[in-house]
Amino acid sequence: MRSIDWRATARRQHPVVRTWQPERDRRVVIVLDTSRTSAGRIDDSTRLDAGMDATLLLTALASRAGDRVGLLAGDRTIRSQVAGISDRAELMHTVINAMAPLEPALVEANWRTLLGADGALPKQRSLLVLVTPWNPPRSKKGYCPSSRGSPSSTASSSPRSPTPAYGPWRPNATPRAGV
C-alpha cells in the first residue's frame, strides 16, 4: 500500500511516497477466562459462550491474515491449550475441540499462576489477547443508572480499569451527550 506523505512533500518540494506492507507471521495468543465471572448470563447463553465466539472469530481472522494463533483457556489452572498449528483448517478444528468441554469454574481467576505456568506462553514476542468479562466499577456514592455501562463515566472513577473494546480510555473525561 502506498500513500503520499504531505508533510515531507512540503519540506522537500517534491512528492514523497511512503510504502506500507502489512505485517505477516505475527504470533497471537488468545487467553480465554473460564473463572466465575464467565458464568454470568447474557440473554440465553453464558459470558463464556460469548468469549468462545469472540475467540473463534479472532482465530479465523488472524489465521486468514497469516498469523500464528495459540489458545490458552483457564482460571487458576490451564483448562485447555492449543499451540504450534499452522494449517488454518486444522487450527480451527483443534480450537473448537479444545473449547468444547470448557465450563465456567466457580473460582477466582489467578492470572499470575495461569500465565506463569511453564509452556503457557511462547518465548517469542506475541500479541496477548485477554477474553474476559469487563465489569465496570460501581460508583462510590451508590448505584447510578445514568452511568451504568458508559466507559467515559467509569474510566474517570477508576484509573486502573481495563480499556473496553468500544472506546479509548481518557483520564478525567467528561461524558458527552449521546454516549
Beta strands, then each sheet from edge to edge (+ up, - down):
strand 1: 2-4
strand 2: 17-19
strand 3: 27-33
strand 4: 41-42
strand 5: 45-46
strand 6: 68-74
strand 7: 78-82
strand 8: 127-131
sheet 1: 1+ 2-
sheet 2: 7+ 6- 3- 8-
sheet 3: 4+ 5-
end
